[in-house]
Amino acid sequence: MNILVRMPNWIGDLVMATPILADLRKSFPTASITAMCRRPLCDLLENDDSIDELFCFSKLTNGFSRRDEKRNIIEKIKAGKYDLGILLTNSFSSAWWFWQGNVKRRIGFAKHFRSPLLTDAVPLSKKGFEHEVDTYKRLLAPLQIAHSKTAPRLFVSAQEVETSKELLYQRGYRKNSPLIGINPGASYGSAKCWPIERFRSVAEKLLEKTDATIVFFGDASTASMIKEACQGLPERVINIAGVTNLRELASLIKDCALLITNDSGPMHIADALGTPIVALFGSTDDKATGPYGQKEAVIHKRPSCSPCFKRVCPIDFRCMKAISVEEVVAKSVASIKRNHV
């Protein structure tokens, strides 16, 4: 078989979908498996031994070139002569691409009026709680692949870890000092984010209680906020927000003794790499999108209004404000001791 898997468009969702690739490889060991996803997210799938090829494409632009970009993607799908396609995205357009690209069997969820474009339209469950990892796995049922216990996974090499640490050495990192990562941002909106001043307070207290180096992670959108929060902190605090690409980010997270984070893509990267986590949840549901392999890592106070899934809190942000600095520090120190750092 020649299999094409359309991967999700968000970092966390992409990571949570990686068990699909492993389960397909186990069920079809001689198949050619191609993972299709947007740049730069496709970089995260490098070195994954479940796939044979990466089909990377850029987010479509607005304007006159958009039609040509769509045509190029569809032509590339046609050229692949895929006899099985699995859609982990729910958009109409992704199903349209597979249909136009002559993918013979097309499996996806029955959403956004796209069922006529699919050969196997899988209904969404209405039975309540289900982790997103398990939701993705239900798309394999039409192939008679039993629901597995496969966890999300990513692959970075020891050489990548060492190379990425040059970013830390350039900023005064003491070799062999354990790393504690802090990721104060999150996509989707501010309602997912614990107050930045509390992350700063956690960093200050962990400097007192451990001999670790604190590394602040973030993307370009959070870089200025994190820079301001780090001002005046000791040299053992390193800010690399907005500096890393995705492979460097994953490599540095892999080397951390702990990552303290909101519900975010880096949280799922850490979980997939086996890095211990302290995960702070408020407006979202950790039962659905929490760290799949580290459920005990979550702090979620669960007020009556949570999860609300809003981008911005319309009231008093009680879900996140209820999480204290002292609780996060205590859980972090316990995790570090438990993992013998």
N, C-alpha and C positions, 0 to 999 in steps of 0.2 A: 504493500500500500504506500501511497504518497500522501502524507497528512499535513494539512495546514492548520495551525492553531492561532486564531486572532486573540492576542493577549490584551488585557485591560489597559486603560490609558492613564491610570494613576499609580504612583509608586507602590503604595500599600496594597492596592488591589492586584497589581502585577505579582508582587511577592506571594500573596495569598493564593494566587492561581498556579504557582509552580508545581504543586502536587499533580496537576493534570498532566504535565509533561512527563513526570516520572511514572505515573500510572499507565500512560500510553506506551512508553518505552517498554515497561514490563510486560504489557499485553501483546505488543507488536514488536518484538525484538529486532526483526529484519526490516521494519518499515523505515522510510525516509521521513523524518519529522522536522517540519519547518515552523519556527515561532515567528509570528508576524506582529510587530509592535512599533510604536512611534519612537522617534529619536527624542531625547537621548536615553529613554527608558530601556531600549534594547541592550544598552551596554551592560545592564545588570545581569543579563542572561549569558554573557560570555563565559566560557569554560563549563557550561552545563552539559554534562555527558548524556543527557536525555534527548538532546536535539542534534540534528545534522547541519542545520542552516538557520541563520537569522535573516529575516526579511524585514529590513528597517525602512521606514518612510517618515517623512516630515509632516507635521501638522499642516493641513491644507491652508493656504493663504486666502485672503479675500481679494476679489478682483478678477481680471480677465484671465489670469493664468490658472485659476482654480479648476476649470474644465479640463485643461491639459494635464494637470496633476492627477485628477481622478482617472483620466484615460490611461495614463502611464501605470498607475497602480493596478487597474483592471487588466491591462495587457500583461503585466508581470505575473499576475495570478493565472491568467490563461496559459502563459508559457510554462508554468510549473506543472500543468496537467495533474492537478490534485484530484484524487478520487474520494477524499474525505476532508471536510472542513469543520472545525469546531469553533464556534463564536462565543468567546467569553465576555464580549461587549454586548450591550443590549440595544444598540442603535439600529435604526432602519438602514442607514447607509452602509454599515458593515455587512449586513445580510445582502444588500443590493450588490455590493462588490463581489461577494462570493457567487451570487447567482449570475451576474454578468461575466464573471471569470470562469464560468463553466466547471465549477467545483461540483463533482457528481453527487455526493451526499453531504448535506449541510445541516448541522445540528446546532441549535441555539434555543434560548428561552423565548417563549411566545409573548413578546412585548412589542409595543409601538407598531402594531398593525403589520408586522413583518412575517407572520406565519406562512402566508402563501409563497414566500421566497425560500422557505426552509423545507427540507424533506422530513426532518424530525423536529417538530416544535414542542419543546419540553415545557409543561406548565409550571409556573412558579408555585412553590408550596405556600399554603395558607394555614399551616399548622402551628404557627407561632415561632418561637426561638429556633434559630439555626445559625451556626457560624458561617461566615461567608466562604470559608474554605470548603465546608461541606456542601454549600449551595453549588459551587462550581463543580464539585465531584458528581452531582446528580446529572450533569450533562453527559456523563460517560455511560449512564444506564442503557441508552439505546444500543450501545455496542456490547452489551452483556458484560461490562466490567463492574465487578462487585465494588461496593462502597468501601474504600480503604481507610487505613489509619495514617497514610502518608502525610507527613508534615511539610510545610514550606521549607525550601532550602535555596541557598545561593552559594556560589563558589568563588573564593578569592585565593590566590596563591600566596605562599610565604614571601615570595619575591615582591609581589604587589604591596604587601603589608610594609615591608622594609622600605620600598621606594616611596610610598605615601608618607612615611614618617619623616621624610626630608622636610615636609611642610612644617612639622613640629620642631625639628632641629634648627631650622632657620629662624624660629621664634623663641629660641632659648630652652627648648626641652632638654631635661637631664635624662640621659640614656638610662634605661632600666627602671625609671620611676613608673609605677603603675598608673594607668590612665582611667579617669572617670569622665565619661562624656555627658554633656548636658545639651539637650535639644529643646529650646524653649518655643519653637514655632510649630505651626501645623497648617496644612492647606484647608480650605473650605471656609474658615472664618475664625474670628477672635473668641467665639464661644467655646472652642476646643482648647484654649490656651490658658494655663495657669499664669497668674500675674508674673511678669518678668522680674519684678523686684524680689519676689520670693525665690526664684531660681538663683538670683544673686546671693541672697541670704544663705541658701543651701550650700552654694559654692564656698562661702566664707566659713561656714561651720565645718564642712568636710575638710577644708585645709587645716583646721585645728585638730580634727580627730584622726586624720590619716596623713600619710606621707605622699599621697597621690598628686599627680598633675591633673588639673581640671581643664578639659577641652570643650569649648562652646562650639556646637555645630549650628549651621543654618544656611539658607539659600540667599540669593540676592535680595529678595523681598524683606527679609528679616535682618539683614546685615547691619543696617544703621541702628536699629533697636538694640541689637546685641552688643554692638560697639559701645553704645552709651552705657549699657548695663555693666560692662566689664571695666569701665574707666575707674582707676584707682585701686583695682584689685592687685594682689601680689603677683610676682613673676611666675609663680606656679599655675597661673591661669592663662591659658592660651586661647585666643579667639581666631577661628578659621572660618567664620560664617561668610558665605559668598565666595570662598576661595576654591573649594574642592569640586571636581566633577563627581559623577555617581560612583565610578569605580574607586576613586580615592576615598570618598565618603564611606563606602562599604568596607574598604580595607582598614581604615582607621577605627571604625566601629568594631570590626572583628578583633582588633587588638585591645579594646577597652575591657577593663575589669567589670565595668558597669555602665549602663546608659540610663540616665534619668530623662524622661521624655513625656510629652503629651501624646495623645492618640495621633499617630503620624506615620508617614512612610518610613523614616528612620527607625521607628519602633519595630516595624515589621522586618526591616533589614536586620536589625539586631537579633530578633527572634529566630530568623532563618539561619543566621550565622552562629547561633548558640551563645551569644553574648548576654549575660544577665541584665535584666531590665527592672526599673521601677517606672511603672506606666500610670500616668495621671489622667483620669477620665471624668468628664462632667456631662456635656451635652450629648455625647454619643454613647452607644451601648457596647460595653466590653464583651458581652455575651455573643455579639455578632461580629465585632471587628477588633476584639482584643488580641493580645499576643497568643497565638494558637498553642504554642508549646510551653507558655509560662503564665498560666491563668492566675497563679498565686502572686504574680508581680504587680497586679493592678491595685490601685487605690481609687475607689469610687464611693462617694458618700451617699449616692442615690436619694436625693431629696425627691419630693413628690412630683416635681416638674421635670425630672430627668429620667430617661433621655428625651430631649425635645428636638434634637437634630437641627436647631436653628443656627444660622451663621453668626448672629450677634444676639447676646442675651437681652431680652426685652424688659427684664426686671432687675434683680439685684445680684446676679452672678453667684448665687448661693452654692451651686454645685461645686465650683472650683474654689471659692473662698473658704469653704468648709474644710479643705485640705490644708493642714498646717505645715509650716516649715519643719517643726520638730518631728512630725510624723514621717515626712519624707526623708529627713536626715537619719532617723532611727532605722527605717526600713533599708536605706542605702548602706549604712554601716553593717547591719545584720547580713545583708547580701554579700558584701565584701568579705566579711569574716567567714561566712558559710562556704565561699568559694576559695578560701585559703590565700587571699591576696594580702 
